[in-house]
Amino acid sequence: MEPLFFTQQNPIRANRLLWLVPSYLHQTKRVCLLLLIINCFLSTQALGQDRMIQFSTYPAQQQNALFQRANTQIRSGHYDSAIKLLQQLLYINSIPGQKTTLLPAIYNHLGGAYIFKGQFDKAINYLQKGIMASKQDSDSGSTMLIKIYNNLSIVYNRIAENEQALAYLEKAEKIAYQYHHHDIVAAVLVNKGRIYKEMHQWKQSRKQFERALGFLDSIKNMEGVYGMSVSEFRQVALTNMGYLLLQQNKPHSALNYFDQALKLLTAKDNPYNSVPTLLGLGKTYLNLKDYTRAEQYLLRAYVLSTQNKVGDGITESMEKLSQLYAEKGDFKQAYRFHLGYVAMNTEIRGSDKIKEIKNLETRYKVAEKDKQLAEHKLRIAEQQKDIAQKNLWISGITIGGCAILLSGFMAYRNLKHRQRSQLSAIQLLQQEKEIDLLKALMQGEEKERKRIAHDLHDGIGGMLAAMKMNFAALKTRYDAQYNLTDLEPLLRMLEDTSDEVRKTAHNLMPSILLKHNLKEALTGYCDQISSSGRLYIRFYARQLPESLPKDFELMVYRTVQELIQNIIKHADASEAVVELEHREKKFNITVEDNGKGFRTDQLDIKGFGLQNIQFKVQALQGTILIESFPGKGTTISISFDEEHVLQSFVRQKT
């Protein structure tokens, strides 16, 4: 997503040197002026005064022209040139008596240019200054604040501070609706969708992108608002939608959106917009193992990023090129790009950089609070002058009223506190009952599973083994006399049935959890299902703690087992993905298949398997999301809060 800029129309160029020395000066004045210039070179103070004389009446039209040139340089990818022009404008506007409405926009453009370069500490410094300047400008301050908040969200998203990024986007969206800037909302929605995508909140992410595309359909021209056309902005939205689908492991669907975005690219587009599209195509083809096309697009992204100093583009393209060459077996190239990626990523997102950015945010908040405190003190001083004469005769009434109000307030607060305490106690008891019920249910299920497993293994399994031995003996005894070769298929069927009974018995009694952790147990189970030929399962476990409560591991194991059995029974799927992830203090379980799918509004949640899973999730205050479309497979996502899970099982254990 490109940072938002403020553009100025119809720039007027002027020569700022000719007017310093008017043509009508006579010879004596020319000599005096020459002496003054010599003196300026000899004195630093005089030089500063000469510069003030030069810029003190700098025409607004020429400032607009400089600003427009800087905007053009940014859009063409010449960020260093743009920064020099904007710094020159900052110097002009720092001269006492110089009035301009461009200052908030200058800070915003400087912040945006440094975002493109990947220098986030400098970007946030200028954007925070832009906030202060915007709040002093009542005419265009609301529009500029939206753009600055949007750009701040980009900075914090780039360093994985997504909660802070969303907070700034909420501010931007609130102001946009308050002042009816509906044409700016699309930019905010695209950035919100991108952040939700990185937080793996797929449904929210897709909703924001679809809303943004809807706004774009209703807008004919956005050139004056964003410095971007509708076509350019649609390309950005389509690229982000492609990344969403790619992150959901749907590369073919993602490829469709990236191809649409690629068709909208032109040579005049900002490289910051072009690079993500090329990277998206490269990543998608890498996912599909089409190394030729992947290398083509990743190298294009790398060259374009390097030429235009797009920091994030350089980092991501080098990372993916390293992966590409490693998969192709070209380890020399893979190592070269990996070293470049590590160095660039450390420069952009090193711990010192992030710490510096957070310090900037803290200093800004302190400055903002100091400003509010000073304004508050000033208002208090003014009010005290008006109230001083009235305080003498109303002091008694005021004190008595305050005492009554204070007593009433204290009584009301105590009552509310008792009510909240009672409500919290009731909720805690209810949660404890639900968890006790869950553990009792799990224990009952496990006892019943063990009983059935013993019956299958020792009863039916033993009978099948005896039948197999008798048939084998019968065949050995009478084979020569009656040629009993027809018994061989029957013997193989008995052996296969015996193996299935034994596997079923072991699945019902997962003793592997007593010797191994959850990751190893599920790896074995998924491998067993895959080897049977009924369903190919890819299993991923990311950042799982080394040890978890055994009761919780057993519940997760049973949940995944139930979901996989549902796929085998109902989905007609050939492939499935099982993913366990521990991220941002959440335990996430995702099970996805490529089966026939169904309509979620016709889902019968009363089915025993899903109802049992839903009860367990609700007892641990988790969330479950089922996404499915006919013919497009099914995705079930379950999430638990780490702190609640650990407290629940540890408390129950003690």
C-alpha positions in Angstrom: 0.0 0.0 0.0 1.4 3.4 -1.0 1.6 6.1 1.6 -0.9 8.9 1.1 0.3 12.3 -0.2 -1.1 15.8 -0.7 -0.8 17.1 -4.2 -0.8 20.7 -5.5 -2.1 21.6 -8.9 -0.8 24.2 -11.6 2.7 24.9 -10.3 4.2 28.2 -11.4 7.9 28.3 -11.9 9.8 31.5 -11.1 13.4 32.6 -11.0 14.3 33.3 -7.4 17.7 34.9 -8.2 16.8 37.8 -10.4 14.6 39.6 -7.9 17.4 39.8 -5.4 19.2 42.4 -7.5 16.7 44.8 -9.2 17.9 46.1 -12.5 17.2 49.7 -11.7 20.0 50.1 -9.0 22.4 52.8 -9.9 26.2 52.3 -9.8 26.6 53.4 -6.1 24.0 51.0 -4.9 25.7 48.2 -6.8 29.0 48.9 -5.1 27.3 48.9 -1.6 25.6 45.7 -2.4 28.9 44.1 -3.5 30.5 45.1 -0.2 27.6 43.7 1.7 28.0 40.3 -0.1 31.7 40.2 0.7 30.9 40.9 4.3 28.4 38.0 4.3 31.0 35.6 3.2 33.2 36.7 6.1 30.6 36.4 8.8 28.4 33.3 9.5 25.8 35.4 11.3 25.6 37.8 8.3 25.3 34.7 6.0 22.3 33.5 7.9 20.7 36.9 7.8 21.3 37.0 4.0 19.5 33.7 3.6 16.6 35.0 5.6 16.4 38.0 3.3 16.5 35.7 0.3 13.6 33.5 1.5 11.5 35.7 3.7 9.2 36.6 0.9 9.4 33.4 -1.1 6.2 33.3 -3.2 3.6 30.7 -2.4 3.4 29.7 -6.1 7.1 28.8 -6.1 6.7 26.7 -2.9 3.9 24.9 -4.6 6.1 24.3 -7.6 8.9 22.8 -5.4 6.3 20.7 -3.6 4.9 19.4 -6.9 8.4 18.5 -8.1 9.1 16.5 -4.9 5.8 14.6 -5.3 6.7 13.8 -8.9 10.2 12.5 -7.8 8.5 10.3 -5.2 6.1 8.8 -7.6 8.9 8.0 -10.1 11.0 6.3 -7.3 13.7 9.0 -6.9 13.3 9.3 -3.1 16.6 10.9 -2.3 16.0 13.8 -4.7 12.5 14.2 -3.3 13.8 14.4 0.3 16.3 17.1 -0.7 13.5 19.2 -2.2 11.3 18.7 0.9 14.1 19.6 3.3 14.6 22.8 1.3 10.8 23.6 1.8 11.2 22.9 5.5 14.0 25.4 5.7 11.9 28.0 3.9 9.0 27.5 6.3 11.2 27.7 9.4 11.9 31.4 8.6 10.0 33.7 11.0 7.1 35.4 9.4 6.8 32.9 6.6 3.2 31.7 6.3 2.2 28.5 4.4 -0.4 25.7 4.5 2.1 23.2 3.1 3.9 22.3 6.3 1.7 19.2 7.3 1.9 17.9 3.7 5.7 18.4 3.7 6.1 16.3 6.9 3.7 13.7 5.4 5.7 13.4 2.2 9.0 13.1 4.1 7.5 10.3 6.2 6.3 8.6 3.1 9.6 8.9 1.3 11.5 7.3 4.2 8.9 4.5 4.3 9.7 3.7 0.7 13.4 3.6 1.7 12.8 1.4 4.7 14.1 4.0 7.2 11.2 3.7 9.6 12.8 5.7 12.5 13.1 8.8 10.3 9.6 8.2 8.8 7.9 8.1 12.2 9.8 11.2 13.4 8.5 13.3 10.5 5.0 11.9 10.6 4.6 12.8 14.3 5.7 16.3 13.5 3.0 16.3 10.8 0.3 15.4 13.4 1.2 18.5 15.4 1.3 20.7 12.4 -2.1 19.3 11.1 -3.9 20.0 14.4 -2.9 23.7 14.1 -4.3 23.9 10.5 -8.1 23.9 10.8 -8.7 24.2 7.0 -7.1 21.0 5.7 -6.0 19.4 9.0 -8.6 16.7 9.0 -7.7 15.4 5.6 -4.0 15.5 6.3 -4.4 13.7 9.7 -6.1 10.8 7.9 -3.2 10.4 5.6 -0.6 10.7 8.3 -2.3 8.2 10.6 -2.5 5.9 7.6 1.2 6.2 7.0 2.0 5.7 10.6 0.0 2.4 10.5 2.3 1.3 7.6 5.4 2.0 9.7 4.2 0.0 12.7 3.0 -2.8 10.4 6.4 -3.1 8.8 8.0 -3.7 12.2 5.3 -6.2 13.3 3.6 -3.9 15.8 0.2 -4.7 14.3 -1.9 -3.6 17.3 -0.4 -0.1 17.2 -0.9 0.0 13.4 -4.6 -0.9 13.7 -5.0 1.8 16.4 -3.8 4.5 13.9 -6.1 3.1 11.2 -9.1 3.3 13.5 -8.3 7.0 14.1 -8.0 7.6 10.4 -11.3 5.8 9.5 -13.1 7.7 12.3 -12.0 11.1 11.0 -12.8 10.1 7.4 -16.4 9.2 8.2 -16.7 12.3 10.5 -15.8 14.7 7.7 -17.4 12.6 4.9 -14.1 11.8 3.2 -15.5 8.6 1.7 -13.0 8.6 -1.1 -10.2 8.3 1.4 -11.8 5.3 3.2 -10.6 2.9 0.5 -6.9 3.5 1.4 -7.6 2.8 5.1 -9.6 -0.3 4.3 -6.8 -1.8 2.2 -4.3 -1.3 5.0 -6.6 -2.7 7.6 -7.2 -5.8 5.4 -3.4 -6.2 5.0 -2.8 -6.1 8.7 -5.6 -8.5 9.5 -4.1 -10.8 6.8 -0.8 -10.8 8.7 -2.6 -11.5 11.9 -4.2 -14.6 10.2 -7.7 -13.1 10.6 -8.7 -14.2 7.1 -12.4 -13.4 7.3 -11.8 -9.8 8.5 -9.0 -9.3 6.0 -11.1 -10.4 3.0 -14.0 -8.2 4.2 -11.8 -5.1 4.3 -10.4 -5.8 0.8 -13.9 -6.3 -0.7 -15.2 -3.1 0.9 -12.2 -1.2 -0.6 -12.9 -2.6 -4.1 -16.5 -1.6 -3.6 -15.5 2.0 -2.8 -13.2 2.0 -5.9 -16.2 1.0 -8.1 -18.1 4.1 -7.0 -15.2 6.6 -7.5 -14.4 7.9 -10.9 -11.3 9.9 -10.2 -8.9 9.7 -7.2 -6.0 11.7 -8.7 -6.5 14.8 -6.6 -6.8 12.9 -3.3 -4.1 10.3 -3.4 -1.8 11.2 -6.2 -3.0 7.9 -7.7 -5.5 6.9 -10.3 -8.4 4.5 -9.7 -6.5 2.0 -11.9 -3.4 2.3 -9.8 -5.3 1.9 -6.6 -7.2 -1.1 -7.8 -3.9 -2.7 -8.7 -2.8 -2.3 -5.1 -6.1 -3.7 -3.7 -5.9 -6.8 -6.1 -2.3 -7.4 -5.1 -3.2 -7.5 -1.4 -6.1 -9.9 -2.1 -3.7 -12.1 -3.9 -1.4 -12.2 -0.8 -4.4 -13.0 1.4 -5.2 -16.1 -0.7 -1.5 -17.1 -1.0 -1.2 -16.9 2.8 -4.2 -19.2 3.1 -2.4 -21.7 0.9 -4.6 -21.1 -2.1 -2.0 -20.4 -4.8 -4.2 -20.9 -7.9 -6.8 -18.4 -6.6 -4.0 -16.0 -5.6 -2.5 -16.2 -9.1 -5.8 -15.0 -10.6 -5.6 -11.7 -8.5 -1.9 -11.2 -9.1 -2.4 -11.6 -12.9 -5.2 -9.0 -12.8 -2.9 -6.6 -10.9 -0.1 -7.2 -13.3 -2.2 -6.1 -16.3 -2.9 -2.8 -14.6 0.9 -2.0 -14.1 2.5 0.7 -16.3 6.0 2.0 -16.6 5.0 5.2 -14.8 3.8 3.5 -11.7 5.5 4.0 -8.3 8.0 1.1 -7.9 6.6 0.8 -4.3 3.4 -0.5 -5.9 4.9 -2.5 -8.7 7.4 -4.5 -6.5 4.7 -6.2 -4.3 2.9 -7.5 -7.4 6.0 -8.9 -8.9 7.0 -10.4 -5.6 3.5 -12.0 -5.2 3.8 -13.6 -8.7 7.3 -14.9 -7.8 6.1 -16.3 -4.4 3.1 -18.0 -6.0 5.0 -19.7 -8.8 7.6 -20.8 -6.1 4.8 -22.3 -4.1 3.6 -24.1 -7.3 7.2 -25.3 -8.0 7.3 -23.4 -11.3 10.9 -22.3 -10.7 11.4 -20.7 -14.2 8.6 -18.2 -13.8 9.3 -17.7 -10.1 12.9 -16.8 -10.9 11.8 -14.4 -13.6 9.4 -12.4 -11.4 11.6 -12.5 -8.3 14.6 -11.1 -10.2 12.5 -8.4 -11.7 11.3 -7.4 -8.2 14.9 -7.5 -6.9 16.3 -5.3 -9.8 13.4 -2.8 -9.5 13.8 -2.6 -5.7 17.5 -2.1 -5.9 17.3 0.6 -8.6 14.8 2.6 -6.6 16.0 1.7 -3.1 12.7 0.1 -2.0 14.0 -1.4 1.3 11.2 -4.0 1.9 11.3 -5.1 -1.7 15.1 -5.8 -1.6 14.7 -7.8 1.6 11.8 -10.0 0.5 13.1 -10.6 -3.0 16.5 -11.7 -1.6 14.8 -14.0 0.9 12.7 -15.7 -1.7 15.5 -15.9 -4.3 17.6 -17.7 -1.6 14.8 -20.2 -1.0 14.3 -20.6 -4.8 18.0 -21.4 -5.5 18.2 -23.7 -2.5 15.3 -25.7 -3.8 16.9 -25.8 -7.3 20.2 -27.0 -5.7 22.2 -23.9 -6.6 23.5 -23.4 -3.1 26.1 -20.9 -4.0 23.5 -18.4 -5.3 21.2 -19.3 -2.4 23.9 -18.5 0.2 24.7 -15.2 -1.6 21.1 -14.0 -1.5 20.7 -15.3 2.1 23.6 -13.2 3.3 22.2 -10.1 1.6 18.8 -10.8 3.1 20.1 -11.1 6.7 22.2 -7.9 6.4 19.3 -5.9 4.9 16.7 -7.2 7.3 18.9 -6.4 10.3 19.4 -2.9 9.0 15.7 -2.3 8.6 14.2 -4.3 11.5 17.1 -4.7 13.9 16.3 -4.5 17.6 18.1 -1.2 17.9 15.9 0.3 15.1 12.7 -1.0 16.7 13.7 0.3 20.1 14.5 3.7 18.6 11.1 3.8 16.9 9.3 3.0 20.1 11.3 5.7 21.9 10.1 8.2 19.2 6.5 7.1 19.8 7.0 7.6 23.6 8.6 11.0 23.2 5.7 12.1 20.9 3.1 11.0 23.4 4.9 12.8 26.2 5.2 16.0 24.1 1.5 15.7 23.3 0.6 15.3 26.9 2.8 18.2 27.9 1.1 20.4 25.3 -2.4 19.3 26.6 -1.3 20.0 30.2 0.0 23.5 29.3 -3.3 24.3 27.5 -5.2 22.9 30.5 -3.3 25.0 32.9 -3.9 28.1 30.8 -7.7 27.4 30.8 -7.7 26.9 34.5 -5.9 30.2 35.1 -8.5 32.0 33.0 -11.3 30.3 34.8 -9.9 31.0 38.2 -10.0 34.7 37.5 -13.7 34.5 36.7 -14.6 32.3 39.6 -12.5 34.0 42.3 -15.3 36.6 43.1 -18.0 34.0 43.2 -16.2 31.6 45.5 -16.8 33.6 48.7 -20.6 33.4 48.9 -21.0 29.9 47.3 -18.2 28.1 49.1 -20.5 26.8 51.9 -23.1 25.5 49.5 -20.3 24.0 47.3 -18.6 22.2 50.2 -21.9 20.8 51.5 -23.0 19.7 48.0 -19.6 18.1 47.4 -19.9 16.2 50.7 -23.3 14.8 49.8 -22.2 13.9 46.3 -19.1 12.3 47.6 -21.0 10.2 50.1 -23.5 9.1 47.5 -20.7 8.4 45.0 -18.8 6.3 47.6 -22.0 4.3 48.4 -22.8 3.8 44.7 -19.2 2.7 44.0 -19.2 0.2 46.9 -22.5 -1.2 45.6 -21.2 -1.6 42.1 -18.0 -3.1 43.4 -19.9 -5.7 45.3 -22.0 -6.5 42.3 -19.0 -6.8 40.1 -17.3 -9.1 42.6 -20.3 -11.3 42.9 -20.7 -11.4 39.1 -17.0 -12.3 38.7 -17.3 -15.1 41.3 -20.4 -16.5 39.6 -18.6 -16.4 36.2 -15.5 -18.1 37.7 -17.6 -20.8 39.3 -19.4 -21.3 36.0 -16.1 -21.6 34.1 -14.8 -24.1 36.7 -17.9 -26.2 36.3 -17.6 -26.2 32.5 -13.9 -27.2 32.7 -14.7 -29.9 35.3 -17.4 -31.2 33.0 -15.0 -31.1 30.1 -12.4 -33.1 32.0 -15.1 -35.6 33.2 -16.2 -36.0 29.6 -12.7 -36.5 28.4 -12.0 -39.1 31.1 -15.3 -40.9 30.3 -14.4 -40.9 26.6 -10.9 -42.2 27.3 -12.2 -45.0 29.5 -14.8 -46.0 26.9 -12.1 -45.9 24.2 -9.8 -48.1 26.2 -12.6 -50.6 26.8 -13.5 -50.7 23.1 -9.8 -50.9 22.2 -9.2 -53.9 24.6 -12.3 -55.6 23.1 -11.1 -55.1 19.6 -7.5 -56.1 20.3 -8.0 -59.0 22.7 -11.5 -60.1 21.5 -12.1 -59.6 17.8 -8.4 -59.4 17.1 -7.8 -62.7 18.8 -10.7 -64.4 17.0 -9.4 -63.1 13.6 -6.0 -64.4 14.4 -7.4 -67.8 15.3 -9.5 -67.9 12.1 -6.4 -67.1 10.1 -4.4 -69.9 11.8 -7.2 -72.4 11.2 -7.6 -71.5 7.5 -3.8 -71.7 7.1 -3.7 -75.1 8.7 -6.6 -76.3 6.6 -4.9 -75.1 3.4 -1.6 -76.8 4.3 -3.4 -80.0 5.1 -5.7 -80.3 2.0 -3.9 -78.1 -0.5 -2.2 -81.0 -2.3 -5.4 -83.0 -2.5 -8.0 -80.3 -3.4 -5.8 -77.5 -4.7 -7.1 -74.8 -2.3 -5.5 -71.8 -4.0 -8.9 -70.0 -3.8 -8.3 -69.7 0.0 -5.3 -67.3 -0.5 -7.5 -64.1 -1.2 -9.5 -65.1 1.9 -6.4 -65.4 4.0 -5.1 -62.0 2.8 -8.5 -60.4 3.6 -8.4 -61.9 7.1 -4.8 -60.5 7.5 -5.8 -57.0 6.3 -8.9 -57.0 8.6 -6.7 -58.0 11.5 -4.3 -55.2 10.7 -7.2 -52.6 10.5 -8.6 -53.8 13.9 -5.1 -53.5 15.4 -4.6 -50.0 14.0 -8.1 -48.9 15.2 -7.3 -50.2 18.7 -4.1 -48.3 18.8 -5.8 -45.1 17.6 -8.4 -45.5 20.3 -5.7 -45.7 22.9 -3.0 -43.1 22.1 -0.4 -44.3 24.5 2.1 -42.4 22.3 1.2 -39.3 24.2 2.6 -40.8 27.4 6.0 -41.2 25.7 6.0 -38.4 23.2 4.8 -34.8 22.9 1.8 -33.6 20.9 3.8 -32.8 17.7 5.3 -36.3 17.5 2.0 -38.0 18.2 0.1 -36.1 15.5 3.0 -36.6 13.1 2.7 -40.3 13.5 -1.1 -40.3 13.2 -1.1 -38.2 10.0 1.7 -40.4 8.5 -0.4 -43.5 9.3 -3.5 -42.0 7.6 -1.4 -41.0 4.6 0.3 -44.4 4.3 -3.2 -46.1 4.2 -3.9 -44.3 0.9 -7.3 -43.0 2.0 -6.1 -39.3 2.4 -2.8 -37.5 2.0 -2.2 -35.2 5.0 0.5 -32.5 5.3 1.2 -31.7 8.9 2.8 -28.5 10.2 3.7 -27.5 13.8 5.0 -24.0 14.4 6.6 -22.6 17.5 4.9 -25.1 19.9 6.1 -25.1 23.5 8.2 -28.1 24.4 5.8 -29.1 27.2 2.0 -28.7 27.5 -0.5 -30.0 30.0 -1.1 -33.7 29.0 -4.9 -33.2 29.3 -4.8 -30.3 26.8 -2.5 -32.3 24.5 -5.1 -35.2 24.6 -8.0 -32.8 23.9 -6.1 -31.4 20.9 -5.2 -34.9 19.6 -8.8 -36.0 19.9 -10.1 -32.9 18.2 -7.7 -33.3 15.2 -8.5 -37.0 15.0 -12.2 -36.3 14.9 -11.8 -33.6 12.2 -9.7 -35.9 10.0 -12.2 -38.8 10.4 -15.0 -36.3 9.3 -12.9 -35.5 6.2 -12.5 -39.2 5.4 -16.2 -40.0 5.9 -17.9 -37.0 4.3 -15.5 -34.7 2.3 -14.4 -37.0 -0.6 -11.0 -35.2 -0.3 -7.7 -36.3 -1.6 -5.5 -33.9 0.4 -5.7 -32.2 3.7 -3.5 -29.8 5.7 -3.3 -29.9 9.5 -1.5 -26.9 11.2 -0.8 -26.2 14.9 0.6 -22.8 15.7 1.6 -20.9 18.8 1.7 -17.2 18.0 1.0 -14.0 20.0 -0.1 -16.0 23.1 -2.6 -18.0 21.1 -2.9 -21.8 20.3 -4.3 -22.1 16.8 -5.5 -25.3 15.1 -6.3 -25.2 11.4 -7.6 -28.2 9.4 -8.2 -27.7 5.7 -9.2 -30.1 2.9 -9.8 -30.0 -0.9 -13.1 -31.9 -0.7 -16.6 -31.2 -1.9 -17.4 -28.6 0.7 -20.9 -27.5 1.8 -23.0 -24.5 2.6 -22.3 -23.3 6.1 -25.9 -22.0 6.5 -27.1 -25.6 6.1 -24.5 -27.0 8.6 -26.0 -29.4 11.2 -24.0 -28.5 14.3 -26.0 -31.0 16.3 -23.9 -33.8 14.7 -22.2 -35.6 17.6 -18.6 -35.0 16.3 -18.9 -31.2 15.8 -21.1 -30.7 18.8 -18.5 -32.5 21.0 -15.7 -30.3 19.5 -17.7 -27.1 20.0 -18.4 -28.0 23.6 -14.7 -28.4 24.3 -13.8 -25.1 22.6 -16.5 -23.2 24.5 -15.4 -24.7 27.8 -11.9 -23.3 27.3 -13.4 -20.0 26.0 -11.9 -20.6 22.6 -13.3 -19.7 19.2 -14.1 -22.0 16.2 -14.6 -20.8 12.6 -15.9 -23.0 9.8 -15.4 -21.7 6.2 -16.7 -23.8 3.3 -18.1 -23.5 -0.2 -19.5 -26.2 -2.4 -16.8 -27.6 -4.6 -14.0 -25.5 -2.9 -13.2 -27.5 0.2 -13.5 -26.7 3.9 -11.4 -24.9 6.5 -11.9 -25.2 10.2 -10.0 -22.8 12.5 -9.9 -23.2 16.3 -8.1 -20.7 18.6 -7.4 -20.9 22.4 -5.9 -18.2 24.6 -2.6 -19.5 26.0 -3.0 -17.9 29.5 -6.6 -19.3 30.0 -5.6 -22.8 28.9 -2.6 -23.0 31.2 -4.4 -21.6 34.1 -7.4 -23.9 33.6 -5.4 -27.1 33.4 -2.8 -26.2 36.0 -5.6 -25.2 38.4 -7.5 -28.4 37.8 -4.4 -30.4 38.4 -3.6 -28.8 41.7 
